[in-house]
Structures are given as C-alpha cells and as structure tokens.
Amino acid sequence: MWKLTSIADLETNPPEVNKNFVAQAMGLSTWYDQWKQQDMGGYTYTVDVVGSKGRSGGIHASEISNCPRKAVYTMTGTEARPGEKNVGMQRRFNLGHAVHAMLQKEFELMCSWMNQEKVVIDFKDEVAIHPKLQEVAEQWDLHSSCDGIFTFWHMGNPYLRVGLEIKTKSALEYEKLTSPEPMHFEQTCTYMAALDLPLMWTLYYNKSNSNYTNSEPPYLFKFDKHLWHTRLKPRFSSFHQHAQQNKLPDRVEGFYCSWCPYTWTCQPKNAQTRRHGASATLKNPGMLRIAR
C-alpha cells in the first residue's frame, strides 16, 4: 500500500501516486465548508494567549526570520520584558490566538463528522516540537508547536499526513496575497523537517470577512528540501555559533521591533513608542456630553 506520511515518501513514491495523495489533501477545505454548512454550534473552545515570558531556550520557528538577534536572545536566556510595546499589535495577536482556537476546534469537529461517512481522518492540534521528541529538534535544539496535523487512515494504518499553519490577515493584507509569505515558508519548512511532514497547508484567514485560503496550491505545498538544507540549516548553525560565543549578530531593524520583548536591551534606532487608548482619541474630557 502506497502512503504519503513522511518526507522520504515524497522521494520514493512514483509521481502519479503523490499526485493522487495531493489531490485528496486538496479536499480538506471543501470538507470544511461542507461541515460548516451543517454546523449547529453547541460547543466551546479555549483561547490560549501564548507569550514570550518564560519561553524556553533554543530555536523557535517563529523567530528564525527577520532579525537574527531575537533568536540569539532567546537561546541565551535573555530576559523578556513587556516594555513600551505596540499595544495595537498586541491586540491583533490576541485576535489571532482566538481565530486559531476556533479553527482548531472546528477542524476537530469536521473530522468527527467526516468519520461518520467512513472517511477516517483525525486532527491533532498544537503538535509539540522538542529536543526530547524528534531527532531534528534535538540536533538543532528546536522548541515550537505546529498548529495541527491531519492524518488519514485505512484499516488502522496512516497513509497521508498534512500539516496546518494558521495565519490571520487584515482585508488589505489578505487581498495582496498570491502565495505564502517567505517568512511563513521558512517557519513551516522548519515544522515539516522536525515532524517529518510531506505536505503543509498554510491557511490565511481574512479577519474582515472570514474568507480563507483553501487547501490548494500554492497554499498547499510539499516539503522544500532545498530551502531546508541551503538556507535554514546554515542559519540555525549561525544562531548556535553566536549563542555559544555569547556574541550578538547584527540587528535587522523593522516594524517588528515595536513589539519585540528584547527591545529594552537591543535598543534599535527605529523602535518608537506607539500609544493607543482613550488619550489618543479624546483630547479634552470637556468634549463629553451627558444625555439628560
């Protein structure tokens, strides 16, 4: 029996076999819409607002792109502080956590619904990546979690595995998408290498109208061996070298500096305090008029 459950299967299977497996994986978004049409509610889900406080050392997939200093700060145990962060972005992150929790719960329910129709599939959310769990994670000291993995089964044996990465976007950002963003390709490639995942679906969720990118190319894609070996592994090696020498790499400044928990020690030039709240919209309390 052919299967597509590992990266090795991508290379050993005949192309037509892999094509058939990819076609089945492409059905995930159709099944999700079909489940949603009959969804009557009656369930709850918990939103876990994760953060950088108390984060373990090692390399985290969410820190491998943009500025290399953030990864090295985490690896060396530098204290994470809230500081004068961009609170608007913090609220956006919290909304993103809520969407993650909603979709993860709904995919779990979708699989239960599909299994009633003899399509045996399960969904596991927040799949841990840790040096004690995977050989690749041990090699590079990776600490992360993948948003989820779909596994298809036949007679008790898995035959297809598809990873899931969820990202939220504003309407303007969403409309500009033509494929997964480069930094998200790097993040998911790390998940795929650690968890031995042959396929990944990056689901971008439009926060304005709840549209999302379906499980078809380019948002459904295969493991990128070239990216892993020529770009990510050398980058991870550089992170470890800097951490072992207790030497910081050059900073790469960007908008992300405004919510980085290490701004207090890095002191990037472009980090500006952005204040949000009542003071930003109401200059004079006398502007309030009380209805009588």
Residue pairs with C-beta under 8 A, 6 or more apart in sequence:
1 154
1 157
1 159
2 13
2 17
2 21
2 159
3 9
3 157
3 158
3 159
3 160
4 10
4 13
4 17
4 18
4 21
4 22
4 159
4 160
4 161
4 198
4 199
5 151
5 158
5 159
5 160
5 161
5 196
5 198
6 161
6 196
6 198
7 192
7 193
7 196
7 197
7 198
7 223
7 225
8 196
9 18
9 198
10 18
10 198
10 222
10 223
13 21
18 222
21 159
21 160
21 199
22 199
22 220
22 222
24 152
24 160
25 150
25 160
25 162
25 199
25 201
25 215
25 220
26 214
26 215
26 216
26 220
27 215
28 150
28 162
28 201
28 215
29 212
29 214
29 215
29 216
30 214
30 215
31 110
31 114
31 119
32 106
32 107
32 110
35 106
35 109
35 110
35 113
35 114
36 106
38 113
39 106
39 109
43 105
43 109
45 101
45 102
45 104
45 105
46 101
47 97
47 98
47 100
47 101
48 97
48 101
49 94
49 97
50 97
52 74
52 80
52 261
53 80
53 261
54 80
55 74
55 80
55 143
56 143
57 74
57 75
57 76
57 77
57 141
57 143
58 74
58 75
58 131
58 141
58 142
58 143
59 71
59 74
59 75
59 140
59 141
59 142
59 143
59 236
59 239
60 71
60 74
60 142
60 143
60 144
61 129
61 142
61 144
61 187
61 190
61 191
62 144
62 187
63 70
63 71
63 74
64 71
64 186
64 187
64 190
64 232
64 235
64 236
64 239
65 182
65 183
65 186
65 187
66 183
66 252
66 254
66 256
67 251
67 252
67 253
67 254
67 256
67 257
67 260
68 235
68 238
68 239
68 242
68 249
68 250
68 252
69 248
69 249
69 250
69 251
69 252
69 262
69 266
70 260
70 262
71 239
72 239
72 242
72 243
72 248
72 249
73 248
73 262
73 265
73 266
75 141
75 239
75 240
75 243
76 243
76 246
78 262
78 265
80 261
80 262
81 261
81 262
81 264
82 261
83 261
83 263
83 264
84 263
84 273
85 258
85 259
85 261
85 263
86 258
86 259
86 274
87 274
87 275
87 276
87 277
88 274
88 276
89 258
89 259
90 259
92 168
93 259
95 168
95 207
96 167
96 168
99 166
99 168
99 205
99 207
100 147
100 166
103 166
103 203
103 205
104 123
104 125
104 126
104 147
104 148
104 166
107 123
107 125
107 148
107 150
107 164
108 123
108 125
110 123
111 121
111 122
111 123
111 150
114 121
115 121
119 152
120 152
120 153
120 154
121 150
121 151
121 152
121 153
122 150
122 151
122 153
123 148
123 149
123 150
123 151
123 164
124 148
124 149
124 151
125 147
125 148
126 145
126 146
126 147
126 148
127 145
127 146
127 148
127 149
127 195
128 145
129 137
129 142
129 143
129 144
129 145
129 146
129 191
129 194
129 195
130 137
130 142
130 143
131 137
131 138
131 141
131 142
131 143
132 138
134 142
134 194
134 195
134 196
136 142
136 193
136 194
137 143
137 194
140 233
140 236
140 240
141 240
142 190
142 194
144 190
144 191
144 194
146 163
146 164
146 165
146 191
146 195
146 197
147 163
147 164
147 165
147 166
148 163
148 164
148 166
149 161
149 162
149 163
149 164
149 195
149 197
150 160
150 161
150 162
150 163
150 164
151 158
151 160
151 161
152 158
152 159
152 160
152 161
153 159
160 199
161 197
161 198
161 199
162 197
162 199
162 200
162 201
162 215
162 220
163 188
163 191
163 192
163 195
163 197
163 199
163 200
163 201
164 200
164 201
164 203
165 184
165 187
165 188
165 191
165 200
165 201
165 202
165 203
166 203
166 205
167 184
167 202
167 203
167 204
167 205
168 204
168 205
168 207
169 177
169 204
169 205
169 206
169 207
170 206
170 207
170 208
171 206
171 207
171 208
171 209
174 204
174 206
174 208
174 211
177 204
177 213
178 218
179 218
179 219
180 188
180 202
180 204
180 218
180 219
180 221
184 202
185 224
185 227
186 227
186 231
186 232
188 200
188 202
189 223
189 224
189 227
189 228
189 232
190 228
190 232
191 197
191 200
192 198
192 200
192 223
192 228
193 223
193 228
193 232
197 223
198 222
198 223
199 220
199 221
199 222
199 223
200 220
200 221
200 223
201 215
201 219
201 220
202 213
202 219
202 221
203 212
203 213
203 215
203 219
204 212
204 213
204 219
205 211
205 212
206 212
213 219
238 249
242 248
242 249
251 266
251 268
253 268
253 269
253 270
253 271
254 270
257 263
257 266
257 268
257 270
257 271
258 271
258 272
258 274
260 266
260 271
263 271
282 288
